[in-house]
Amino acid sequence: MGDHPPSNRMAADKPTRGADRNLGLTDQADPATGEMLLPSLDDGITLLDVDDGRGVPILQSLVLDHLLLHDGPAFWVDANGHATTTTLAQITPSQQLLDRIHVARGFSAYQHYSAVDDLPTAVNHAIQKSTAVTSTSGRQSSAHSEDSSPHTPSLVVAPALDVQYRSDDTLSEQHAEILQARTLARLATYADSYDVPVLVTRSTIDEFTAPVATAANHHLECEQTRMGPRLVGDEFETLVYPVDDGAYYQTTFAYWRQLLATRATQVGLEPATPSSSTSTPAGVGTGVTADGETTSLTASPFLDAWTAPGGR
């Protein structure tokens, strides 16, 4: 191995991946950078469990990585502040990806359920606007996957799925469980009807969130190690942690930014120069208000819901 430059040295055996999309990309990439790729999200509900903290950077990295590989927008039903401009702007390789994220936020159990229940309305509104723009401009899709469309959803995201239901004092324990179960059922329906992945997380692993694990078709675990985050799934495992100088470790935002920049280069998107950490991003994408108007997402979560402020 001494005949190879540092970037080609391997610190562990190559992990097995089941997704053909990742295999196709890594076959064309440098062996070391191939190991950096994130796991693909398959259709159905994927539960991401993070053993320490909320896991905002890894969640956002999985979303951005999926958008790099697929056309079409992501619809994000947020809770507990996971759709933050700060980390998204730091790790994204392109502002164009953020423009494809539609966010609704629920600040109570009923608001969260309403956002999930009203997602098809938001999807239809986005499709109508997208097809109108495409027909006017004549813009063609730059699809990265044969089964993806620039108009239909490519991903649904619902982090901290349990937070609003377990913390709402107006609900009995039984009612909270029922409302959470209905939310899970709606998400499962979207996964089937749109043929897309639905990425969810939970704030706590306990009896209340056991139904989330039961409903999930796939499970990813993120373990915080001395070397950095380690992702483990059914057909994926993070085994090496490369950086520019050949040492194998990584640290938070710089690592996720490097992963996504590598992916962007592989799919033919020139990564943007990272903005200064002291600057304040203007927004994270687009959302639909209760009146059906499209608006840019800002740091203020109260501007970003596609549901009525009072919920149902």
N, C-alpha and C positions, 0 to 999 in steps of 0.2 A: 504493500500500500504506500510505500514511500515514494513510488514513482508518480503518484497522483498529487495534484494541487490540493491545498487544505479543503477547498469547497467540495471536493469529491470524496473525502474520507467519510467512512461510515462508522458510527459509534454503536450500532446495534443491527440486528437482522431486520430485513425489510418486512414490514407488517403486511398482512393480507387484507385486501379491500375487495368488497363484493361489487362495487359500482363500476360499471364499464366506463362511465364518463371519466372518472378519476384515473382509471388505468390508462385510457387513451391519452390523457394529458401527461401523465408521469412518464409514459414510454418515450415521449418526445422531449422530456425535460432532463436537466442535470440530475443525476441520482440523488444528490443531497437535497436539492430543492424539491424533488419529488416527494421526499419524506415529510416535507412541511405541509402538504396539502391537508385541508380539513375534511372530515367525513362528509359524504354526500347525504342529502336528506331524501329518503324514499317516500313515495305516496303513503298516506295514512298518518296517524298521530305518532309523533316522536316526542318522547319525554326526555328532557335534559335535566339531570340532577347534578348540582354543583355542591361539593362537600364543604366549601368554606366561602361564605359571602353569597351575594345575589347572582354572581356570574354574569354581570352585564357585558363585559368585553367579549367573552366567548359566545354568548347568545347573539350579540350584534355581528360578530365575525361570521357565524354560521349563516345568518340572514344575508349579509353582503356577499359571501362566497356563493350562495345559491343564486343570487341575482346576477352574478357574473357569468354563471353557467346557463341561465335560462332567461328568455324574454318574459315579459309580463310583469305586472306589479305585485308587490307584497301588501297584504292587508293585516295590520297590526292592531290588535285589541290590547291596549296597555293597562297595566296595573303596577303600582309600587315604583313608578318612575324608571322603567327599563328603557323606554324610547327617549333617551336623553341626547341632546345635541352635542354635548361635550365629547363623549366617547365616539359617537358616530362620525363626527367631523375629524377626529384624530386618526381613526383607523381606515376610513374609506379611501380607496384608490381613485375615486371619481365622484364628483358631485352629481353626475347623472344617475348614479345608483340611488342616491338619497331622494331624487325627484320621483322615483318609482315606488316609494314607501308611503302608503296611506295609513294614517293613525287615528284611532278613536280611543278615548280614555274614559274609564268608569271610576267614579269616586265613591260609589256605594255598590252594594250587591245588585240592586235593581238596575243601576246605570250600566254596570259591567255586563249583565245579562242582556240588556237592551242593545248594547253595542254589538254583542255577538249575534243576537237575533236579527238585527238590522243589517248585517254584513251583506247579504245578497242585494239589498237596495243600493248600498255603496258600490258594490261590484258593477251592477248594471249602469249606474251613473258614470263610473269610470270608463266602462266599455263604450258607452255612447259618446263621451267626450273624446276618447282615444281614436275611435273609428272616424269621427268627424274630422279630427285634425289630420289623420292619415290620408283620408280621401281628398282633403283640400291641398295638402302639401305634396302628395304622391310619394311620401316617404315609405321606403321598404323596410321590412323587418330584418334585423341583423341577428336572427335566431342562432343561439349557440346549441340548441337541442332540437331535434326533429319534431318532438312532440310539444314544443312550447310555442306560445303565441304572444305577440306584444300587447294584446288587448285583454286576454283572460288572465285570471290570477295564476301566479306561479308558486305562491306560498301564502300561508296564513300563520300568524304568530300570536300566541296568547301567553305571555310570561306571567309568573306568579298567579296562576289560575285560581288558587284557593284564597288569596289574601282578602278580597272584599267579602267573600261569603263567611269566612271564619271571624271577621272583625266587625261585622255589622250587628250592632246591638239591637236593632229593630227586628231581627230574625231569631226565631227559636232554633235550637240545634238541628231539629228535624227539618225545618223549613230551609235552613242553610244547606243541608245535605241534598235536599231535593233540588234546589235552585242550581247548585253546583253540578248535579247529575244532568240536569237539563242542558246546561252549558256544554258539558262534555258530549252529550248526544248531538247537539247542533254542530259542534266542531267535527265530530265523526261524519255527519251528513255532508259537510262541506268537503271533507277529504275525499269522500266517494263521488260526490256530484261534480266537483271541479277536477278530480284526479290530480290532486296536489298534496304535498306534505303539509302537515299542520304541526308546528313546533311549539311545545308548551314546556313550562317549568312550574315548579311548586315551591312555596316558601319554606315548607317544613315536611319532612317525611314522617308521617304519623297515620293514625287510623282514619283521620278525616280526609287525607289525600290518597289513601289506598285505592279508591276508585279511579283516580287519575292514572296510576300505574296499571290498573287492570284494563282500562280503555286504550292504553298505548299499544300500538303495533310494533314500535321500536323503542329502544332504550339506550341513551348515551349517558355516561357518567364522566364527570370532570373532577379529577382529584388534584388538589394543590400539593405539589411535591417540592423538594429542595431545588430541583432543576427548573421548575415552572409547572404550568398546567399540563396534566396528562389526561387525554381523552380516550375512553374505552367504550366500544360498542360491539354489536354482534359480529361485525366484520371489519373493525377498524381499531387500531391502537397506536397512540403516539409513543414512539420509541426513541426518537432523537430530537434534539433541539438546536439546530444550527444557527449561527450568526455569522456576520461577515468575516471575522478573523479566524473562523474555523473551530472555535470553542463551541461546545454543545450545551448551551443554556439559553434561556430567554427571559425577558422581563415585560410583563403586562403589555401596555399599548404599543411599544416599539415592536414587539413580537407579532402581535395581531396585524399591525400595519404591514410588516414584512411578508407575512403569509398572504395577505390579500393583494399586495403589489405583485408578488410572484404569480398568483392566479390571474391577475389582470393582464400581465404580460403574456401569459400562455394563451389567453383567449383573444389576444390582439388589441387590448385596450391599454393605451399608454397611461400608466399611473400618474396622477397629479402630484406635484410637489407638496409635501405635508405643510399645512398652515402652521403658523406660529402658535405655540401653546398658550400664549397670552391673549390671542385674538378671540373674539366672541363670534361664533358662527351665526349666520342669519337665519338658518332653518334646517330642518331635517328631511323635508319632503313635502308632500301634499296631503290634505285631508278634506273631508266633506262635512260641512256644517249641517245643523238640523234643518236649515232652509234649502239644502241641496246645492249650496254654493261651494265651489272648490277654493280652498285657501292654503297658503303655505304654512307649514308647521314651524312654530317658534319654540323658544325655551319655556314659554308659559303654557302649561298643560291645559288651562281652561279655554284656550283658543282652538283646541285640536280635536274635539269630539265630533263625530258625525251623528250623534244622537242628541235629543233634546236635553238641556241642562238638568232638568228635574228627573230624568229617567222615566220609568213606568211605575 
